[in-house]
Amino acid sequence: MSNTVCIAGGGPAGMILALLLARQGLEVTVLESAKDFDREFRGDTLHPAILELLDSLGLADRLLELAHTKAKTVRFITARGTTTVADFSRLRTKFPYLAIMPQVRFLSFLANELKHLPNFRLVMGARVEGLLKEAGSVRGVRYQDSGGSHELRADLTVGCDGRFSKVRQLGGFELHKLSLGQDILWFSLPRKASDPKDNVDQYIGKGHLLVTIDRDSWWQVGYSIPKGKYQEAKAAGVGPIQAFVKKMLPWLGERAADFNDWNDATLLSVEVARVKRWYKDGLLLIGDAAHVISPIGGVGINLAVQDAIAAANILTEPLKSGTLQTSDLAKVQKKREWLISLVQSQQVTEERAVTKVLDANESFEPPLPLVILSQIPLLRDLPGLFTAYGLIPVRLRRDLINASPAQTPTMNI
């Protein structure tokens, strides 16, 4: 066993961490339980912080050659008017927008980059079923794939396998729920060239909210339902949803009838939760495996990727030198935990405010401080800045940006 890393979960956090570590010559294996990257309505927003990271690695321009849309603002829209929550167009960056790209396209791009590194391996359809332990320390995993059962020994195992993390369960980590909030039902509607563009909009009315995301030829639409009321909403059918879309979005109302089959919708269970401790000897959790983020603000992927950057910054040298200690894993949590806690606390506050209004079947208005903030020139850019980068941006260490020539991917010409 030498300088090996096992990453369970081939989502954005896992694939970015794999890229950063494999470029430094470490032996990295990613185990992804699904047979492909294609999942309905996964998080598809790439924030400026992510694009800047990829740009520093020479990858952003090629990534953005792939089909995507751009959102320059996030807005609240109510009966009384529109409030811009975040405006990215005024950020001083090469990427003043959210790039909205199907996650399957983003992850496939990363996988294609990684396949040129001889020290990287991706195993699809690999279900982690157990942890290998020696003297109380985790030393890899047991997994099952189409070829049978296997053992993968590793100096470090990283759980990046999402909100329903198997690694978290196997490691005995307890997930503490902070909020239940509203669930979101995602579905699609046709888009016309004359429709609004460049925004992620949240329409808030009596009893429900709608979210619209421009996916070029179609709209991704989110419809909130009270926690635990899925079966009740399903029994009522698509009629109430169609009626709410027509009421809140008249310009889209005529197309509401295109959502006519409940089976065309995907439920996203919304919650905010985290584990108290992200690590054990030889094992680290990051992303949703360590802290479940609400879809409010669409910051989940950004936070997970910044976890990966922090882990690469702190763990690369101990892994390369074979001196990795549990204290190094603790440094990753210390670096990220307080920022995550602040974001989650804010999300809990926002969710409770929205849920209270929706439960009371009242019209929602954005909080007065947010309205005031959006109107003050010196302060109105702060929400966009924090959404784009987090409260304190995590940058990849300069010495980790450039891989040695022997480790640089060889591109097929």
C-alpha positions in Angstrom: 0.0 0.0 0.0 1.6 3.3 -1.1 0.2 6.7 -1.5 -3.3 5.4 -2.4 -6.6 7.2 -2.1 -10.0 5.6 -2.4 -12.8 8.1 -3.2 -16.4 6.7 -2.8 -18.7 8.8 -4.9 -18.2 10.2 -8.4 -20.1 13.5 -7.9 -18.5 16.9 -8.2 -16.6 16.8 -4.9 -15.3 13.3 -5.6 -14.2 13.9 -9.2 -12.6 17.3 -8.4 -10.7 15.8 -5.4 -9.6 13.0 -7.7 -8.4 15.4 -10.3 -6.4 17.5 -7.8 -4.8 14.5 -6.1 -4.1 12.4 -9.2 -2.4 15.4 -10.9 0.1 15.2 -8.0 1.0 11.6 -8.8 -1.0 10.0 -6.1 -2.8 6.7 -6.9 -6.5 7.5 -6.9 -9.5 5.3 -7.4 -13.1 6.6 -7.6 -15.9 4.1 -6.9 -19.2 5.3 -8.3 -22.3 3.2 -7.4 -24.3 4.2 -10.5 -23.5 2.7 -13.9 -23.4 6.2 -15.4 -23.4 9.8 -14.4 -26.9 10.5 -15.8 -29.4 11.4 -13.1 -32.5 13.5 -13.4 -32.5 17.0 -11.9 -29.1 16.9 -10.1 -27.5 20.1 -9.1 -26.3 21.7 -12.4 -24.9 25.1 -11.4 -21.2 25.8 -11.7 -20.3 28.9 -9.7 -17.6 31.4 -10.6 -15.4 29.8 -7.9 -15.5 26.4 -9.6 -14.9 27.9 -13.1 -11.9 29.9 -11.8 -10.5 26.7 -10.2 -10.8 24.9 -13.6 -9.4 27.9 -15.4 -6.3 27.8 -13.2 -5.9 24.1 -14.3 -6.3 25.1 -18.0 -9.7 23.3 -18.3 -12.4 26.0 -18.1 -12.4 27.1 -21.7 -12.8 23.6 -23.0 -15.5 22.8 -20.5 -17.5 25.9 -21.6 -17.3 24.7 -25.2 -19.9 22.2 -24.1 -23.6 23.3 -24.3 -24.7 25.3 -21.3 -26.7 28.3 -20.3 -25.8 31.3 -18.1 -27.6 32.8 -15.2 -26.5 36.3 -14.3 -29.0 37.0 -11.5 -31.0 35.2 -8.9 -34.4 36.9 -8.2 -37.4 36.7 -5.9 -40.6 37.5 -7.7 -43.8 38.1 -5.7 -47.1 39.8 -6.4 -45.5 43.1 -5.3 -42.5 43.0 -7.6 -39.1 41.6 -8.2 -36.1 41.7 -5.8 -32.6 40.7 -7.1 -31.1 38.5 -4.6 -27.7 38.1 -6.3 -26.3 39.8 -9.3 -23.2 38.1 -10.7 -22.8 40.3 -13.7 -21.0 42.9 -11.7 -18.4 40.6 -10.3 -14.8 41.2 -11.3 -14.2 37.8 -12.8 -13.7 36.1 -16.2 -17.0 34.2 -15.3 -19.6 36.7 -14.1 -22.5 34.2 -14.1 -23.6 30.8 -13.0 -22.9 28.2 -15.7 -25.9 25.9 -15.9 -24.8 22.6 -17.4 -26.2 19.1 -16.9 -24.2 17.4 -14.2 -23.7 14.3 -16.5 -21.9 16.6 -19.0 -19.7 18.1 -16.3 -18.7 14.8 -14.7 -18.1 13.1 -18.0 -15.8 16.0 -18.9 -13.8 15.5 -15.7 -13.7 11.7 -16.2 -12.3 12.2 -19.7 -9.6 14.5 -18.3 -8.7 12.0 -15.6 -8.5 8.9 -17.9 -5.3 10.3 -19.4 -3.6 9.9 -16.0 -2.1 6.4 -15.5 -2.4 6.7 -11.7 -6.2 7.2 -11.9 -9.0 4.6 -12.0 -12.8 5.0 -12.2 -15.0 2.1 -11.4 -18.7 2.6 -12.3 -21.4 0.4 -10.8 -19.2 -0.1 -7.7 -21.2 -0.3 -4.5 -19.3 0.1 -1.3 -20.4 -2.6 1.1 -17.9 -2.5 3.9 -14.8 -0.8 5.4 -11.5 -2.5 5.7 -10.1 -2.0 9.2 -6.8 -2.6 10.9 -6.3 -1.9 14.6 -9.3 0.4 14.5 -8.1 2.4 11.5 -9.9 2.4 8.1 -7.6 1.0 5.4 -9.9 0.9 2.4 -13.2 -0.6 1.3 -15.0 -3.8 0.2 -17.1 -3.2 -2.9 -19.3 -5.1 -5.4 -19.5 -4.5 -9.1 -20.4 -6.5 -12.2 -17.3 -8.6 -11.8 -18.0 -9.7 -8.2 -16.7 -8.6 -4.8 -13.4 -6.8 -4.4 -11.2 -5.2 -1.7 -9.5 -1.9 -2.3 -6.8 -1.0 0.2 -5.9 2.6 0.6 -4.0 5.0 2.9 -7.1 7.3 2.8 -10.8 6.6 2.1 -12.9 9.7 1.3 -16.7 9.5 1.5 -18.1 11.8 -1.2 -21.2 9.8 -1.8 -23.9 12.4 -1.1 -26.7 13.0 1.4 -27.5 9.3 1.7 -23.9 8.3 2.1 -23.2 4.6 2.5 -19.7 5.4 3.8 -21.1 7.6 6.5 -23.4 4.8 7.5 -20.6 2.2 7.5 -18.4 4.5 9.5 -20.9 4.9 12.2 -21.3 8.7 11.8 -24.5 10.2 13.1 -26.3 12.7 11.0 -27.9 15.5 13.0 -30.9 17.1 11.2 -31.1 20.9 11.7 -34.2 21.6 9.5 -36.8 19.7 7.4 -38.1 22.6 5.4 -40.1 22.1 2.2 -39.6 19.3 -0.4 -39.3 20.2 -4.1 -41.0 18.5 -7.0 -38.9 19.0 -10.2 -40.4 18.7 -13.7 -39.8 20.2 -17.1 -41.7 22.5 -19.5 -41.0 23.6 -23.0 -39.1 26.9 -23.5 -39.5 29.5 -26.2 -36.9 31.9 -27.5 -39.0 34.9 -26.3 -39.1 33.7 -22.7 -37.1 35.5 -20.0 -33.4 34.5 -19.8 -30.2 35.0 -17.8 -31.9 34.5 -14.4 -32.7 31.9 -11.8 -36.1 33.0 -10.6 -38.1 32.1 -7.4 -41.8 32.9 -7.7 -43.4 32.9 -4.2 -47.2 32.8 -3.8 -49.8 31.5 -1.4 -48.9 28.1 -0.2 -46.1 27.2 -2.6 -43.1 28.5 -4.4 -41.8 27.9 -7.9 -38.3 27.9 -9.2 -37.4 28.3 -12.9 -34.0 27.4 -14.4 -33.3 28.0 -18.1 -32.1 24.8 -19.7 -32.0 26.2 -23.2 -34.8 24.3 -25.0 -36.7 23.6 -21.8 -37.4 25.0 -18.3 -36.5 23.1 -15.2 -39.3 23.9 -12.8 -39.4 23.3 -9.1 -42.6 23.3 -7.1 -42.6 23.2 -3.3 -44.7 20.8 -1.2 -44.8 20.7 2.6 -42.6 18.1 4.2 -44.3 14.8 4.5 -47.1 15.7 2.1 -45.8 14.0 -1.0 -48.5 11.2 -1.1 -51.2 13.8 -0.5 -49.9 16.0 -3.4 -49.6 12.9 -5.6 -53.2 11.9 -4.9 -54.3 15.4 -5.9 -52.6 15.0 -9.2 -51.0 17.5 -11.6 -54.1 19.8 -11.8 -53.2 22.0 -8.7 -49.6 22.4 -10.0 -50.7 23.4 -13.5 -53.1 25.9 -11.9 -50.4 27.4 -9.7 -48.0 27.7 -12.7 -50.7 29.5 -14.7 -51.4 31.9 -11.9 -47.8 32.7 -11.0 -46.2 32.6 -14.5 -48.8 33.7 -17.0 -46.2 33.8 -19.8 -45.6 30.0 -19.1 -49.1 29.1 -18.2 -50.2 27.9 -21.6 -47.5 25.3 -21.5 -48.4 24.0 -18.0 -50.5 21.4 -19.6 -47.4 19.7 -20.9 -46.8 18.5 -17.4 -49.6 16.0 -17.4 -48.1 12.9 -15.8 -47.0 12.7 -12.2 -44.3 10.1 -13.2 -42.5 12.8 -15.1 -41.7 14.6 -11.8 -38.7 13.9 -9.5 -38.9 14.5 -5.8 -36.1 16.2 -4.0 -36.3 15.8 -0.2 -35.0 19.0 1.3 -33.1 19.1 4.6 -30.2 20.7 6.4 -28.0 18.4 8.4 -24.4 17.6 9.4 -22.3 15.1 11.2 -20.5 16.3 14.4 -17.1 14.9 13.3 -16.1 14.4 9.7 -13.3 11.9 10.1 -11.9 8.8 11.7 -8.4 7.4 11.3 -8.0 6.7 7.6 -11.5 8.0 6.7 -12.8 11.5 5.8 -16.3 12.7 4.8 -16.8 15.8 2.6 -19.7 17.4 0.7 -23.2 16.2 1.4 -21.8 13.1 3.1 -20.6 15.4 5.9 -23.1 18.2 5.7 -26.4 18.1 3.8 -27.1 21.5 2.2 -30.5 22.8 1.2 -31.0 23.7 -2.5 -31.7 27.3 -1.4 -29.2 29.5 -3.3 -28.0 26.5 -5.3 -24.7 26.5 -3.3 -24.4 22.8 -2.5 -22.0 21.9 -5.4 -19.9 25.0 -4.7 -19.5 24.1 -1.0 -18.7 20.5 -1.8 -16.0 21.5 -4.4 -14.5 23.9 -1.9 -14.3 21.0 0.6 -12.4 19.1 -2.1 -10.0 22.0 -2.6 -9.4 22.3 1.1 -8.8 18.6 1.4 -6.3 18.7 -1.5 -4.5 21.7 0.0 -4.1 20.0 3.4 -3.7 16.3 2.5 -1.5 16.2 -0.6 1.9 16.5 1.1 1.1 14.1 4.0 -0.2 11.6 1.4 2.8 11.9 -0.8 5.3 11.6 2.0 3.4 8.7 3.7 3.0 10.6 6.9 -0.8 11.1 6.9 -2.2 11.4 10.4 -5.7 11.7 11.8 -4.8 15.3 12.9 -4.5 16.1 9.1 -8.1 15.0 8.6 -9.1 17.1 11.5 -7.5 20.2 9.8 -9.9 19.7 6.9 -12.9 19.9 9.1 -11.5 22.8 11.1 -10.9 24.7 7.9 -14.4 24.2 6.5 -16.8 23.5 9.4 -17.4 27.0 10.7 -18.1 28.3 7.2 -20.5 25.4 6.5 -22.2 26.1 9.9 -22.8 29.7 9.0 -24.3 28.8 5.6 -26.5 26.1 7.2 -27.7 28.5 9.9 -28.7 31.0 7.4 -30.5 28.4 5.3 -32.4 27.2 8.4 -33.5 30.7 9.1 -34.6 31.3 5.5 -36.4 27.9 5.3 -38.3 28.5 8.6 -39.4 32.0 7.4 -40.6 30.6 4.0 -42.2 27.5 5.6 -44.1 29.7 8.1 -45.5 31.8 5.4 -46.4 28.9 3.1 -48.0 27.0 6.0 -50.1 30.1 6.8 -51.1 30.3 3.1 -50.0 33.9 3.0 -48.2 35.9 0.3 -44.4 36.0 0.9 -42.4 39.1 0.7 -38.5 39.2 0.8 -37.1 40.2 4.2 -36.8 44.0 4.5 -33.0 43.8 5.1 -32.6 42.0 1.7 -34.7 44.5 -0.1 -32.7 47.4 1.5 -29.4 45.7 0.7 -30.4 45.2 -2.9 -30.9 49.0 -3.3 -27.6 50.3 -1.8 -24.9 50.5 -4.5 -22.0 49.8 -2.1 -23.7 46.7 -0.6 -25.9 45.2 -3.3 -23.0 43.2 -4.7 -22.4 41.3 -1.5 -25.0 38.6 -1.9 -23.7 37.8 -5.4 -20.1 37.7 -4.1 -21.0 35.4 -1.2 -23.0 33.1 -3.5 -20.3 33.0 -6.1 -17.4 32.3 -3.7 -18.7 31.6 -0.2 -17.9 33.9 2.8 -14.2 33.1 2.4 -13.1 31.6 -0.9 -11.0 28.5 -0.8 -8.2 28.7 -3.4 -6.0 25.8 -4.6 -2.5 26.2 -3.3 -0.3 27.8 -6.0 2.2 24.9 -5.8 -0.6 22.4 -6.5 -1.8 24.2 -9.7 0.9 22.9 -12.0 1.5 19.2 -12.3 4.9 18.0 -13.3 5.4 17.1 -17.0 5.2 13.4 -16.2 1.8 13.9 -14.5 0.2 16.2 -17.1 -2.6 14.5 -19.1 -1.6 13.6 -22.6 -4.4 14.8 -24.9 -5.5 12.8 -28.0 -4.9 14.9 -31.1 
